[in-house]
Amino acid sequence: MMLDKKGQVSTSLVTGLVFGVVTLIIGVIIALTITSTLTGADLLTSSRTTVTVTNEAGFVNETGYTLAEYDANTRLSFTITALVNTTDDDGGVFLVGNATITDGVVTNSSETVLESANITYTYITKTAEELTSTGLSTNLTEGINNVSTKIPTVLLVAAIVLILGVLAVLIAVWQRMKFSGSTL
């Protein structure tokens, strides 16, 4: 406990702690605002590239085939451009409209089952800047959630420290009065 010349508790420690916490909160708010603006304004999407995968061996039935290049975090807008039946010797082209992609899984929307097929599709890759911005925003949000769960504990510790500090000051004042022969 810091005491000034008059025997009173110095407020510089408390002021410094409050200023530090407020500065940290303002910094986090600014960082969240910046990442939210970058992500929401589509400023980082102009460098996206379209990739074509040709003749990936797979199947098309009601259970679904997961595309080898599917990654929900870095790739989006999967579109089937060609579907060739390799089950039969004739290798007929299957109508693209008879197959759908949902979350990277190709399923059959017709009665025909292709146990063996070559699937040609396209997808768009996110930019490194986009992934970084999304990761930063996610990490900040998770960090805030982790800290907010600790707030009751931090407040309890702060209350205990405050009570102990007040008790220490009261004991110091009582001892000073006791030595000087004063009474309350």
Buried (B, 14 or more C-beta within 10 A) or exposed (E): EEEEEEEEBEEEEEEEEEEEEEEEEEEBEEEBEEBEEBBEEEEBEEEBEEEEBEEBEBBBBEEBBEBEBBEEEBBEEBEBEBBBBBBEEEEEEBEBEBBBBEEBBBBBEEEBBBEBBBBBBBBBBBBEBBBEBBEBBEEBEEEBEEEEEEEEEEEEEEEEEEEEBEEEBEEEEEEEEEEEEEEE
